[in-house]
Amino acid sequence: MNNTNGCEKTEFQWGNRTYVMGILNVSPDSFSGDSAIDIGSAVAQACRFEEEGADILDIGGESTRPGFSSVTVEEEIRRVVPVIALLSKRISIPISVDTSKYEVARQALAAGAVILNDQWGLKTEPRLAELAAMNNVPLILMSNQRDIGGYDAGIGRDTANYPDVMAEVITCLRKSIAMAEQAGIKRENIIIDPGIGFGKTWQQDIEIIRRLRELQVLGQPILVGTSRKSLIKMVLNLPANQRIEGTAATIAVSIANGADIVRVHDVKQMARVCKMTDAIVRGI
């Protein structure tokens, strides 16, 4: 895709290169063990990510790992909004907020975030689409096959009972895109994410990466988040902090198969992987 999408601090030229989204967890229970538990460490990590080549900063205040503990709206706001308010004045790259709660998203946008990242693809909070449309900001829609009832109970139970994982992902994302458009979001402001690790088996996650190009039927930029995830653990039998090579492999293959954005913990190393892969795949 060659569409451009203006974000307050940058302009995305889809198809020209791969964009790197750095993950900034301000929840204390991140599966990857890299949580920034105070504003000082969050700012330091964000500034380092920008220096290392991140194009976007994604800030989240609630862990989404299996078995996570759900937090209240008030607690999530307390974690993310002050960080966003400070970073919006300190860094030049756009800030995304990783949340599925309306009030968290509303206050995050008011504090300086310019992208909404909804891990539920509008399933749990359709009003996020109205919020994105009203503020004319990009909305990332993820295909999440986890059990919503388990999510509401803070269980995070996964389900994977479907014969064709890509057909399921495409159907799920098509519904989310339709909801977003009905709320008034411009098509160029919609980004899709197949949801690696969210309600799929690790074998299905690998299949999604292998078949990623099939998502292009939806006509939207594709974000992929494989960084340090359990599919790498299952193949390499390594803890989260030793999955950098496995992450690099999944990112390179994802780019070769059509990924436009990669969401990562290890920005410096993965920015290099993206640059090298782009030189091969895109000829730059």
C-alpha positions as CSV (number, residue, x, y, z in Angstrom):
1,M,0.0,0.0,0.0
2,N,1.2,3.5,-0.8
3,N,-1.5,5.3,1.2
4,T,-0.3,8.0,3.6
5,N,-1.8,8.5,7.0
6,G,-1.1,11.7,8.9
7,C,-0.5,11.3,12.6
8,E,0.2,14.5,14.6
9,K,4.0,13.9,14.7
10,T,4.7,11.8,11.6
11,E,3.3,10.6,8.3
12,F,3.2,6.9,7.4
13,Q,4.1,5.9,3.9
14,W,2.8,2.3,3.8
15,G,4.8,-0.1,1.7
16,N,7.9,2.0,1.6
17,R,9.5,0.6,4.7
18,T,8.6,-1.2,8.0
19,Y,7.7,0.9,11.0
20,V,8.9,-0.1,14.5
21,M,6.6,0.3,17.4
22,G,8.4,0.2,20.8
23,I,6.5,-1.4,23.7
24,L,6.5,0.6,26.9
25,N,4.8,-1.4,29.7
26,V,3.8,0.6,32.7
27,S,2.0,-2.3,34.4
28,P,4.0,-4.1,37.1
29,D,3.2,-7.6,35.7
30,S,4.4,-7.6,32.1
31,F,5.1,-11.2,30.8
32,S,8.4,-9.9,29.3
33,G,9.8,-8.7,32.5
34,D,10.5,-5.2,31.2
35,S,7.9,-3.1,33.1
36,A,8.7,0.6,33.8
37,I,7.3,0.9,37.2
38,D,7.7,4.7,37.7
39,I,7.6,7.8,35.6
40,G,11.4,8.3,35.6
41,S,12.2,4.8,34.2
42,A,9.3,5.1,31.7
43,V,10.7,8.4,30.4
44,A,14.2,7.0,30.2
45,Q,13.0,3.9,28.3
46,A,10.9,6.0,25.9
47,C,13.8,8.3,25.1
48,R,16.1,5.4,24.6
49,F,13.6,3.8,22.2
50,E,13.4,6.9,20.2
51,E,17.2,7.1,19.9
52,E,17.3,3.4,18.9
53,G,15.0,3.9,16.0
54,A,11.4,3.5,17.2
55,D,8.8,5.2,14.9
56,I,5.9,4.8,17.4
57,L,5.7,4.3,21.2
58,D,3.0,2.1,22.5
59,I,2.1,2.6,26.1
60,G,0.0,0.1,28.1
61,G,-1.1,0.0,31.7
62,E,-2.6,-3.4,31.9
63,S,-0.9,-6.8,31.2
64,T,-2.6,-8.9,28.6
65,R,-0.7,-12.1,29.2
66,P,-2.7,-15.3,29.9
67,G,-3.8,-15.4,33.5
68,F,-3.5,-11.6,33.8
69,S,-5.1,-9.6,36.6
70,S,-7.6,-7.0,35.3
71,V,-7.2,-3.5,36.7
72,T,-9.8,-0.8,37.3
73,V,-10.2,2.2,34.9
74,E,-8.9,4.5,37.6
75,E,-5.8,2.5,38.1
76,E,-5.0,2.2,34.4
77,I,-5.5,6.0,34.0
78,R,-3.1,6.5,37.0
79,R,-0.5,4.4,35.3
80,V,-0.6,5.7,31.7
81,V,-2.0,9.2,31.5
82,P,0.8,11.0,33.5
83,V,3.5,9.2,31.4
84,I,1.8,10.1,28.2
85,A,1.4,13.7,29.3
86,L,5.1,14.0,30.1
87,L,6.4,12.1,27.0
88,S,4.2,14.0,24.6
89,K,6.4,17.0,25.4
90,R,9.7,15.0,25.5
91,I,9.7,12.8,22.4
92,S,9.0,13.6,18.7
93,I,7.6,10.2,17.7
94,P,3.8,9.5,18.0
95,I,2.4,7.9,21.1
96,S,-0.1,5.0,20.9
97,V,-2.2,3.9,23.9
98,D,-2.7,0.2,24.3
99,T,-6.2,0.0,26.0
100,S,-9.7,-1.3,25.5
101,K,-11.3,1.1,28.0
102,Y,-13.1,4.2,26.8
103,E,-12.2,6.6,29.6
104,V,-8.6,5.5,29.6
105,A,-8.4,6.1,25.8
106,R,-10.2,9.5,26.1
107,Q,-7.9,10.8,28.8
108,A,-4.8,9.4,26.9
109,L,-5.7,11.3,23.8
110,A,-6.3,14.5,25.8
111,A,-2.8,13.9,27.3
112,G,-1.1,13.6,24.0
113,A,-1.6,10.1,22.5
114,V,-2.4,10.1,18.8
115,I,-3.1,6.4,18.1
116,L,-5.6,4.0,19.8
117,N,-4.5,0.3,20.0
118,D,-7.5,-1.9,20.9
119,Q,-6.6,-5.5,21.6
120,W,-10.3,-6.5,21.4
121,G,-11.0,-5.0,18.0
122,L,-14.1,-3.1,19.3
123,K,-15.6,-6.3,20.7
124,T,-15.7,-5.1,24.3
125,E,-15.9,-1.3,23.8
126,P,-17.4,-0.2,20.4
127,R,-17.3,3.4,21.5
128,L,-13.6,3.5,20.9
129,A,-14.4,3.8,17.2
130,E,-16.5,6.9,17.9
131,L,-13.6,8.3,19.9
132,A,-11.1,7.7,17.2
133,A,-13.4,9.1,14.5
134,M,-14.1,12.2,16.6
135,N,-10.4,12.8,17.1
136,N,-9.4,11.7,13.6
137,V,-6.7,9.4,14.9
138,P,-5.6,5.9,13.7
139,L,-7.2,2.9,15.3
140,I,-5.4,-0.4,15.6
141,L,-7.9,-3.3,15.5
142,M,-6.7,-6.7,16.7
143,S,-8.2,-10.1,16.1
144,N,-8.6,-11.5,19.6
145,Q,-10.0,-15.1,20.0
146,R,-9.8,-15.1,23.8
147,D,-13.0,-15.7,25.7
148,I,-14.5,-12.3,26.5
149,G,-16.2,-13.7,29.6
150,G,-12.8,-14.9,30.9
151,Y,-11.4,-11.4,30.2
152,D,-14.1,-9.7,32.1
153,A,-13.4,-12.1,35.0
154,G,-9.7,-11.3,34.8
155,I,-8.9,-14.9,33.7
156,G,-7.7,-14.3,30.2
157,R,-8.7,-17.8,29.1
158,D,-7.7,-18.8,25.6
159,T,-9.8,-20.6,23.1
160,A,-8.7,-22.1,19.8
161,N,-11.5,-24.3,18.5
162,Y,-11.7,-23.4,14.8
163,P,-10.5,-25.3,11.7
164,D,-8.9,-22.5,9.7
165,V,-7.1,-19.9,11.8
166,M,-6.7,-17.4,8.9
167,A,-10.3,-17.6,7.9
168,E,-11.2,-16.9,11.6
169,V,-8.8,-13.9,11.8
170,I,-10.0,-12.4,8.5
171,T,-13.7,-12.8,9.5
172,C,-13.0,-11.2,12.9
173,L,-11.1,-8.3,11.4
174,R,-13.6,-7.7,8.7
175,K,-16.3,-7.3,11.4
176,S,-14.1,-4.9,13.3
177,I,-13.4,-2.8,10.2
178,A,-17.1,-2.6,9.4
179,M,-17.8,-1.3,13.0
180,A,-15.1,1.2,12.7
181,E,-16.4,2.6,9.4
182,Q,-19.9,2.7,10.7
183,A,-18.6,4.9,13.5
184,G,-17.1,7.3,10.9
185,I,-13.5,6.3,10.9
186,K,-11.7,7.0,7.7
187,R,-10.5,3.8,6.0
188,E,-6.9,5.2,6.0
189,N,-7.0,5.5,9.8
190,I,-7.6,1.7,10.3
191,I,-4.6,-0.6,11.0
192,I,-5.1,-4.4,11.5
193,D,-3.3,-6.8,13.8
194,P,-3.9,-10.6,13.5
195,G,-3.4,-11.0,17.3
196,I,-0.4,-13.4,17.7
197,G,-0.8,-15.1,21.1
198,F,-4.4,-14.0,21.7
199,G,-6.7,-17.1,21.7
200,K,-4.6,-19.1,19.3
201,T,-2.3,-22.1,19.8
202,W,1.4,-21.5,19.2
203,Q,1.1,-23.7,16.1
204,Q,-1.7,-21.4,14.8
205,D,0.5,-18.3,15.6
206,I,3.2,-19.8,13.4
207,E,0.7,-20.5,10.7
208,I,-0.5,-16.9,10.8
209,I,3.0,-15.6,10.2
210,R,3.4,-18.1,7.3
211,R,0.1,-17.0,5.8
212,L,0.2,-13.3,6.7
213,R,0.0,-12.1,3.1
214,E,-3.6,-13.4,3.1
215,L,-4.6,-10.4,5.3
216,Q,-3.9,-8.1,2.4
217,V,-7.4,-9.0,1.1
218,L,-8.6,-6.5,3.8
219,G,-6.7,-3.7,2.2
220,Q,-5.3,-2.2,5.4
221,P,-1.8,-1.8,6.9
222,I,-0.8,-4.8,8.9
223,L,0.8,-4.7,12.4
224,V,2.4,-7.8,13.8
225,G,3.4,-8.4,17.4
226,T,5.5,-11.5,18.0
227,S,8.1,-10.0,20.3
228,R,9.2,-12.5,23.0
229,K,5.9,-14.4,22.8
230,S,5.1,-18.0,23.7
231,L,5.4,-19.3,20.2
232,I,9.2,-18.6,20.5
233,K,9.3,-20.2,23.9
234,M,7.6,-23.4,22.5
235,V,10.1,-23.7,19.6
236,L,13.3,-22.6,21.3
237,N,12.5,-23.5,25.0
238,L,13.8,-20.2,26.2
239,P,12.7,-17.6,28.9
240,A,11.3,-14.3,27.7
241,N,14.5,-12.4,28.1
242,Q,16.4,-14.8,25.8
243,R,14.0,-14.8,22.8
244,I,15.7,-12.0,20.8
245,E,16.9,-14.3,18.0
246,G,13.5,-16.0,17.8
247,T,11.8,-12.6,17.7
248,A,14.1,-11.5,14.9
249,A,13.2,-14.5,12.8
250,T,9.5,-14.0,13.2
251,I,9.8,-10.3,12.3
252,A,11.9,-10.9,9.2
253,V,9.4,-13.5,7.9
254,S,6.5,-11.2,8.8
255,I,8.0,-8.4,6.8
256,A,8.6,-10.7,3.9
257,N,5.0,-11.7,4.1
258,G,3.6,-8.2,4.2
259,A,3.9,-6.6,7.7
260,D,3.9,-2.8,7.7
261,I,4.5,-2.3,11.5
262,V,6.2,-4.6,14.0
263,R,5.6,-4.1,17.8
264,V,8.7,-5.0,19.8
265,H,10.4,-4.9,23.1
266,D,14.0,-4.8,21.8
267,V,13.9,-1.7,19.6
268,K,17.6,-1.3,18.7
269,Q,18.1,-4.9,17.5
270,M,14.7,-5.1,15.8
271,A,15.1,-1.8,14.0
272,R,18.3,-3.3,12.5
273,V,16.4,-6.5,11.5
274,C,13.7,-4.3,9.8
275,K,16.3,-2.2,7.9
276,M,18.1,-5.3,6.7
277,T,14.9,-7.2,5.8
278,D,13.5,-4.1,4.0
279,A,16.7,-3.9,1.9
280,I,16.0,-7.4,0.7
281,V,12.3,-7.4,0.5
282,R,11.5,-3.9,-0.6
283,G,14.8,-3.1,-2.3
284,I,15.8,-0.1,-0.2
